[in-house]
Amino acid sequence: MIGFTAGGPTDIPARFIADRLSSRFGVPVVVENKPGAGATLAVAEVLSRPRDGYDLLVCSYFDPVNTLLYRRSKYQISDLQGISLITKYSYAVAVSNAVPASNIRELIDYGKAHPNELNYGLLGVASMQNILAKQLEKTEGMKMTGLPFKGSADSLQELIAGRVHVVFGPPIAVFPFYEAKQLKVLAVTGDERLPSMPTVPTLKESGVPITAFGWLGICGSSGIPADIVAQLNEAVRGIVDSPEYRDLVLKSGSVPISSTPQEFQATIQKSADDVAPLVKEFDIRVD
């Protein structure tokens, strides 16, 4: 189960892994896309099914963070069973070719001179896109307008069309359009430049003190038998550590990463702990 639209940065590695899991276990592994409500619909669907390891979720930092943002959250972190991480990635600050900015400082200056004229795509108030935009606004004294989308693919299509101005997008989604010169990438949010975009500086290099990362992993519901969790972990880690998966992920700017269930569970908890102060600072809550 995927909480975002088909063809996006979550969907691509998920379908690769599903295909290999199908071969490994000799049964069809079907990918279901259930976008909406900041990915909480997909989480709720998986949690409603038998906890036997047959229904899995491609989870992201959204899922633990949503437990902080939704006042009536229907699940808690303890409801999620981490199987293994599958990718880690920074974000690319992508802008429409129509925006009069060739670097992040020019974008900031334009945004300060034209309050709320620039808009940005976000995947719900809980999304890192929204948090990054709020941080940029506060740090640089600018104002933008957020536009909600169900997935990165949708927001990037609108960016290319010029109806959206800025998208903080996962590199795996942004890179093909960057390579085709259908959009501009002004900076990345990680500590280092991406091998796939070596000429694009980090925000810190550009004088903007913001760093952010995202991750994807395979989760199930808490209560899955430990032996099933161990089997799934072994299978997923074997796929993630394969040269084919590594090539797929690296060429688009993300980093393949696997983990034990315990390591992943710690990452899930840390994501919520790290974002909690930002949720309070920017008062980002959903009824």
C-alpha positions as CSV (number, residue, x, y, z in Angstrom):
1,M,0.0,0.0,0.0
2,I,1.3,3.4,-1.0
3,G,-0.2,6.7,0.4
4,F,0.7,8.7,-2.8
5,T,-0.1,8.7,-6.5
6,A,1.3,6.3,-9.0
7,G,4.6,7.3,-10.7
8,G,5.9,9.4,-7.9
9,P,9.1,9.0,-5.8
10,T,7.4,6.5,-3.4
11,D,5.9,4.5,-6.2
12,I,9.1,3.9,-8.2
13,P,11.2,2.0,-5.6
14,A,8.0,0.3,-4.2
15,R,7.2,-1.3,-7.5
16,F,10.8,-2.5,-8.0
17,I,10.7,-4.1,-4.5
18,A,7.2,-5.6,-5.0
19,D,8.3,-7.3,-8.2
20,R,11.4,-8.8,-6.5
21,L,9.3,-9.9,-3.5
22,S,6.9,-11.6,-5.8
23,S,9.8,-13.6,-7.3
24,R,11.3,-14.3,-3.9
25,F,8.1,-15.7,-2.3
26,G,6.5,-17.1,-5.5
27,V,3.2,-15.1,-5.0
28,P,1.8,-12.0,-6.6
29,V,2.7,-8.8,-4.7
30,V,0.3,-6.1,-5.8
31,V,0.9,-2.4,-5.4
32,E,-2.1,-0.4,-4.3
33,N,-2.1,3.4,-4.4
34,K,-4.3,5.1,-1.9
35,P,-3.4,8.8,-1.8
36,G,-5.0,11.5,0.3
37,A,-5.0,13.0,3.8
38,G,-1.3,13.2,4.0
39,A,-0.9,9.4,3.4
40,T,-3.1,8.6,6.5
41,L,-5.7,6.9,4.4
42,A,-3.2,4.3,3.3
43,V,-1.9,3.8,6.9
44,A,-5.5,3.3,8.1
45,E,-6.2,0.8,5.4
46,V,-3.2,-1.4,6.2
47,L,-4.0,-1.2,9.9
48,S,-7.5,-2.3,9.3
49,R,-6.4,-5.6,7.7
50,P,-5.2,-8.8,9.4
51,R,-1.8,-8.4,11.0
52,D,-0.2,-11.4,9.4
53,G,2.4,-9.7,7.2
54,Y,0.5,-10.0,3.9
55,D,-0.4,-6.3,3.9
56,L,2.5,-3.9,4.0
57,L,3.0,-0.2,3.7
58,V,5.6,1.9,1.9
59,C,6.0,4.3,4.8
60,S,7.8,7.7,5.0
61,Y,8.5,10.3,7.7
62,F,5.0,11.5,7.0
63,D,3.5,8.6,8.9
64,P,5.1,9.2,12.4
65,V,4.8,13.0,11.9
66,N,1.1,12.8,11.1
67,T,0.5,11.4,14.7
68,L,1.6,14.9,15.9
69,L,-0.2,16.9,13.4
70,Y,-3.7,15.4,13.3
71,R,-5.6,16.2,16.5
72,R,-7.8,13.1,15.9
73,S,-5.1,10.8,14.6
74,K,-6.5,7.3,14.1
75,Y,-3.2,5.6,14.8
76,Q,0.0,6.0,16.9
77,I,3.6,5.3,16.2
78,S,3.2,2.1,18.3
79,D,0.8,0.8,15.6
80,L,3.6,0.6,13.0
81,Q,6.1,-2.2,12.7
82,G,9.2,-1.2,10.8
83,I,10.5,-3.9,8.4
84,S,13.5,-2.1,6.8
85,L,14.4,1.3,5.5
86,I,14.8,1.4,1.7
87,T,16.0,5.0,0.8
88,K,17.2,8.2,2.3
89,Y,17.1,11.5,0.4
90,S,17.4,15.2,0.6
91,Y,15.1,17.6,-1.2
92,A,15.6,19.6,-4.4
93,V,14.3,23.1,-4.4
94,A,12.8,23.1,-7.9
95,V,11.3,26.2,-9.5
96,S,9.4,26.8,-12.7
97,N,11.4,28.1,-15.7
98,A,9.1,31.1,-15.7
99,V,10.3,32.2,-12.2
100,P,12.9,35.0,-12.6
101,A,15.6,33.4,-10.4
102,S,18.7,31.4,-11.3
103,N,19.8,30.7,-7.7
104,I,18.2,30.5,-4.3
105,R,19.2,34.0,-3.3
106,E,17.5,35.5,-6.3
107,L,14.4,33.4,-5.4
108,I,14.4,34.7,-1.9
109,D,14.9,38.3,-3.0
110,Y,12.0,38.0,-5.5
111,G,9.8,36.5,-2.8
112,K,10.6,39.3,-0.3
113,A,9.8,41.9,-3.0
114,H,6.6,40.2,-4.0
115,P,4.9,38.8,-0.8
116,N,2.6,35.9,-1.4
117,E,3.0,36.1,-5.2
118,L,5.1,32.9,-5.3
119,N,3.3,29.7,-4.5
120,Y,4.6,26.3,-3.6
121,G,3.3,22.7,-3.8
122,L,2.8,20.7,-0.6
123,L,1.5,17.3,0.1
124,G,-0.6,18.2,3.2
125,V,0.3,20.5,6.2
126,A,2.3,17.6,7.7
127,S,4.6,17.4,4.7
128,M,8.2,18.3,4.7
129,Q,7.4,20.5,1.7
130,N,5.2,22.7,4.0
131,I,7.7,22.6,6.9
132,L,10.6,23.6,4.6
133,A,8.5,26.4,3.1
134,K,7.7,27.7,6.6
135,Q,11.3,27.5,7.7
136,L,12.4,29.4,4.5
137,E,9.8,32.0,5.1
138,K,10.8,32.5,8.7
139,T,14.6,32.4,8.1
140,E,14.6,34.8,5.1
141,G,11.6,37.0,5.9
142,M,9.5,36.1,2.8
143,K,5.9,35.0,2.3
144,M,4.6,32.3,-0.1
145,T,1.2,30.7,-0.7
146,G,0.9,26.9,-0.3
147,L,-1.1,24.8,-2.8
148,P,-2.0,21.2,-1.8
149,F,-1.5,18.2,-4.0
150,K,-1.9,14.4,-3.6
151,G,1.6,13.6,-4.8
152,S,4.9,15.0,-6.0
153,A,4.2,14.0,-9.6
154,D,1.1,16.2,-9.7
155,S,2.8,19.2,-8.2
156,L,5.8,18.9,-10.6
157,Q,3.5,18.7,-13.6
158,E,1.9,22.0,-12.5
159,L,5.4,23.4,-11.9
160,I,6.4,22.6,-15.5
161,A,3.2,24.2,-16.7
162,G,4.1,27.4,-14.8
163,R,1.0,27.3,-12.5
164,V,3.2,26.3,-9.5
165,H,6.3,28.3,-8.8
166,V,8.3,26.2,-6.2
167,V,8.4,22.6,-5.3
168,F,10.6,21.0,-2.6
169,G,10.7,17.6,-4.3
170,P,12.5,14.3,-3.7
171,P,15.4,14.1,-6.2
172,I,14.0,10.8,-7.7
173,A,10.9,12.7,-8.8
174,V,12.7,16.0,-9.8
175,F,15.7,14.6,-11.7
176,P,14.1,13.5,-15.0
177,F,12.6,17.0,-15.5
178,Y,15.8,18.7,-14.4
179,E,17.8,16.7,-16.9
180,A,15.3,17.6,-19.6
181,K,15.6,21.3,-18.6
182,Q,11.8,21.5,-18.0
183,L,12.5,23.1,-14.6
184,K,15.3,24.6,-12.6
185,V,16.9,23.3,-9.4
186,L,18.3,26.1,-7.3
187,A,19.5,24.1,-4.3
188,V,19.3,20.8,-2.3
189,T,18.6,20.5,1.4
190,G,21.2,18.0,2.4
191,D,24.7,18.3,3.8
192,E,26.3,17.5,0.5
193,R,25.7,18.1,-3.2
194,L,24.0,15.2,-5.1
195,P,26.1,13.2,-7.5
196,S,23.2,13.4,-10.0
197,M,23.2,17.3,-9.8
198,P,26.8,18.2,-9.0
199,T,26.5,21.8,-10.0
200,V,23.6,22.5,-7.7
201,P,24.7,23.9,-4.3
202,T,23.2,23.0,-0.9
203,L,21.1,25.5,0.9
204,K,23.9,25.9,3.5
205,E,26.4,26.7,0.7
206,S,24.0,29.4,-0.4
207,G,23.8,31.0,3.0
208,V,20.5,29.5,4.0
209,P,20.8,27.6,7.4
210,I,18.3,24.8,6.6
211,T,19.1,21.1,6.3
212,A,16.4,18.4,5.8
213,F,16.2,14.7,4.9
214,G,13.5,12.3,4.1
215,W,13.3,8.5,4.1
216,L,11.2,5.6,2.8
217,G,10.8,2.2,4.3
218,I,8.6,-0.9,4.3
219,C,6.3,-1.1,7.3
220,G,3.6,-3.4,8.6
221,S,1.2,-3.3,11.5
222,S,2.4,-4.0,15.0
223,G,1.5,-7.5,16.0
224,I,3.0,-9.2,12.9
225,P,4.7,-12.4,14.2
226,A,8.4,-11.9,14.8
227,D,9.4,-14.7,12.5
228,I,7.4,-13.1,9.7
229,V,9.1,-9.7,10.3
230,A,12.5,-11.4,10.2
231,Q,11.7,-13.1,6.9
232,L,10.4,-9.9,5.3
233,N,13.4,-8.0,6.6
234,E,15.8,-10.5,5.1
235,A,14.0,-10.4,1.7
236,V,13.7,-6.5,1.6
237,R,17.4,-6.0,2.6
238,G,18.5,-8.4,-0.1
239,I,16.7,-6.4,-2.7
240,V,17.8,-3.0,-1.4
241,D,21.4,-4.1,-1.2
242,S,21.3,-5.4,-4.8
243,P,23.3,-3.6,-7.6
244,E,20.1,-3.1,-9.7
245,Y,18.2,-1.3,-6.9
246,R,21.3,0.7,-6.0
247,D,21.5,1.9,-9.6
248,L,17.8,2.8,-9.8
249,V,18.0,4.9,-6.7
250,L,21.4,6.5,-7.0
251,K,20.9,7.8,-10.5
252,S,17.9,9.8,-9.3
253,G,19.7,11.3,-6.4
254,S,18.5,9.2,-3.5
255,V,20.6,6.8,-1.4
256,P,19.7,3.2,-0.9
257,I,19.7,2.2,2.7
258,S,18.6,-0.9,4.5
259,S,18.2,-1.6,8.3
260,T,17.2,-4.0,10.9
261,P,13.6,-3.7,12.2
262,Q,14.9,-2.3,15.4
263,E,17.0,0.4,13.6
264,F,14.0,1.3,11.5
265,Q,11.8,1.6,14.6
266,A,14.3,4.0,16.1
267,T,14.3,6.1,12.9
268,I,10.5,6.2,13.0
269,Q,10.5,7.5,16.6
270,K,13.3,10.0,15.9
271,S,11.4,11.5,13.0
272,A,8.6,12.4,15.3
273,D,10.9,13.7,18.0
274,D,12.8,15.9,15.5
275,V,9.7,17.5,14.0
276,A,7.8,18.0,17.2
277,P,9.5,21.4,17.9
278,L,8.7,22.6,14.4
279,V,5.0,21.6,14.7
280,K,4.8,23.7,17.9
281,E,6.8,26.6,16.5
282,F,4.7,26.9,13.3
283,D,1.4,25.7,14.9
284,I,0.9,23.2,12.2
285,R,-2.1,21.1,13.2
286,V,-5.0,19.5,11.4
287,D,-8.5,18.8,12.9
